[in-house]
Amino acid sequence: GDARRVLHDRMFANTARLWIYLVQEDLERTGTVFSRELVRGCIGFCRAWLNDTEPGVNHAAIDAVVADINARLSTATELRTDFTTDDLPGGLPFN
């Protein structure tokens, strides 16, 4: 295969991991979320991405973070309003 693929996979895995940690930090700090289901879908997508880009890697630590995010999402104050419910494209990979 293409030698650049290893770098590509590492970059995308690190991007997904960073995003997961940033969402956790924001939920801890603010207790708010724009859209509970949108964020839940994004987190699931990023977590699946780690499986694809890092096959065979133990992801127990990131799984604990994902579980924490999902618990926090259940009680977070949702900032999205009825006015903003139709503003996202339907082609998101986790809809």
C-alpha positions in Angstrom: 0.0 0.0 0.0 0.8 3.7 0.0 3.4 4.6 2.6 1.5 7.9 3.2 -1.5 5.9 4.5 0.2 5.3 7.8 0.7 9.0 8.4 -2.8 9.7 7.2 -4.3 7.2 9.6 -2.3 8.5 12.5 -3.3 12.1 11.8 -7.0 11.3 11.6 -6.8 9.1 14.7 -5.2 11.9 16.6 -7.7 14.4 15.3 -10.6 12.2 16.4 -9.0 11.6 19.8 -8.4 15.3 20.3 -11.9 16.1 19.5 -13.2 13.6 22.0 -11.0 15.1 24.7 -12.1 18.6 23.8 -15.8 17.7 24.0 -15.2 16.1 27.4 -13.4 19.2 28.7 -16.1 21.6 27.4 -18.9 19.5 29.0 -17.0 19.4 32.3 -16.4 23.2 32.2 -19.8 24.5 30.9 -22.3 21.7 31.4 -23.9 22.8 28.1 -24.1 21.3 24.6 -25.5 22.8 21.4 -27.3 19.6 20.3 -27.2 16.5 22.5 -27.9 14.0 19.7 -25.6 15.7 17.2 -22.7 15.6 19.7 -23.5 12.0 20.6 -23.4 11.1 16.9 -20.1 12.9 16.4 -18.5 11.2 19.4 -19.7 7.8 18.1 -18.3 8.6 14.7 -14.9 9.6 16.1 -14.8 6.5 18.3 -15.5 4.3 15.3 -12.9 6.2 13.3 -10.3 5.1 15.9 -11.2 1.5 15.3 -10.7 2.0 11.6 -7.4 3.9 11.9 -5.9 2.0 14.8 -7.0 -1.6 14.5 -5.8 -3.8 17.3 -5.0 -0.9 19.6 -6.4 -1.0 23.2 -8.8 1.9 23.4 -9.9 1.4 27.0 -8.9 4.9 28.1 -10.8 6.6 25.3 -13.8 4.3 25.9 -13.9 5.6 29.5 -13.9 9.2 28.1 -16.7 8.4 25.7 -18.7 6.8 28.5 -18.2 10.0 30.6 -19.3 12.2 27.7 -22.4 10.1 27.1 -23.3 10.4 30.8 -22.7 14.2 30.8 -24.7 14.6 27.6 -27.8 13.2 29.4 -27.8 16.0 31.9 -26.2 18.8 29.9 -28.2 21.9 29.1 -29.0 21.9 25.5 -28.6 25.2 23.8 -30.2 24.4 20.5 -33.6 25.9 20.0 -36.6 25.1 17.8 -35.4 28.0 15.5 -32.1 26.1 14.8 -33.4 22.5 14.3 -33.3 22.5 10.5 -30.0 24.2 9.8 -27.8 21.1 9.4 -27.5 19.1 6.2 -29.0 15.6 6.3 -25.9 14.0 4.8 -23.9 13.8 8.0 -22.3 10.3 8.4 -23.9 9.6 11.8 -27.5 10.6 11.0 
